[in-house]
Amino acid sequence: MSITETHEELRFDDSLYIVSKTDLKGNITYANDLFIEISGYSEKELIGTPHNILRHQDMPKAIFKLLWDKIQAGEEIFAYVKNRTKSGKYYWVHAYVTPTFDKNNKIIGYHSVRRSPSPEAIAVISPLYHKMLNAEKAGGTQAAITFLENTLSQLKVSYDAFILSYE
Ligand SMILES: Cc1cc2nc3c(=O)[nH]c(=O)nc-3n(C[C@H](O)[C@H](O)[C@H](O)COP(=O)(O)O)c2cc1C
């Protein structure tokens, strides 16, 4: 890809939500107007494309492993994600990701609703992800997960409680 990452951050209004839906493999099947606007991609470029089109190099793989483990098990997850736009800018989201079920309770896809995180949350999450990324470079995805688990255990807090404490 010919995207250069810049240090320019995009913010979106607190009252707005970025919404997308995917199939079982994470290919985008729906993106709302704000998703299209902030990502810089056209709807045509997005639909049918893997969601990792937004992946930012500052994101630890471990967070996406946690995300997929949860949703494939039929559960929901909240996570902070740093995304990259088509022009290489970035934006932080506080994402809620959940499976979509059919009437027989079978998972038929996934969807995500994201809002703008507080600067206080980013100030905590950004250095944490940086440390997870370093752990990952040294010891792989599991090392980053262990680092996260140790951090949470020192804080005596669950992942969910930690993530939701910066609302
Ligand atoms: C509903 C849904 C929404 C997702 N939203 C994002 C997102 O906003 N940004 C992102 O980088 N990955 C998102 N992902 C995760 C990607 O599918 C992918 O796992 C991630 O970008 C890591 O890419 P990689 O597995 O190729 O390393 C989402 C997945 C699902 C199922």
The ligand as a Gaussian input file, in Angstrom:
#p B3LYP/6-31G(d) Opt

LIG

0 1
 C      -16.899000      -5.609000      13.409000
 C      -15.393000      -5.446000      13.362000
 C      -14.846000      -4.176000      13.400000
 C      -13.462000      -3.991000      13.337000
 N      -12.977000      -2.717000      13.378000
 C      -11.650000      -2.524000      13.234000
 C      -11.121000      -1.206000      13.183000
 O      -11.832000      -0.197000      13.302000
 N       -9.780000      -1.070000      13.006000
 C       -8.941000      -2.144000      12.882000
 O       -7.724000      -1.949000      12.717000
 N       -9.418000      -3.405000      12.958000
 C      -10.739000      -3.609000      13.127000
 N      -11.224000      -4.896000      13.185000
 C      -10.260000      -6.013000      13.239000
 C       -9.748000      -6.419000      11.875000
 O      -10.638000      -7.379000      11.324000
 C       -8.320000      -7.042000      11.981000
 O       -8.343000      -8.159000      12.831000
 C       -7.278000      -6.038000      12.506000
 O       -7.282000      -4.853000      11.754000
 C       -5.883000      -6.619000      12.508000
 O       -5.506000      -6.940000      11.230000
 P       -4.637000      -8.245000      10.963000
 O       -5.423000      -9.366000      11.614000
 O       -4.545000      -8.350000       9.495000
 O       -3.332000      -7.995000      11.640000
 C      -12.602000      -5.113000      13.246000
 C      -13.159000      -6.396000      13.196000
 C      -14.537000      -6.567000      13.267000
 C      -15.107000      -7.958000      13.215000

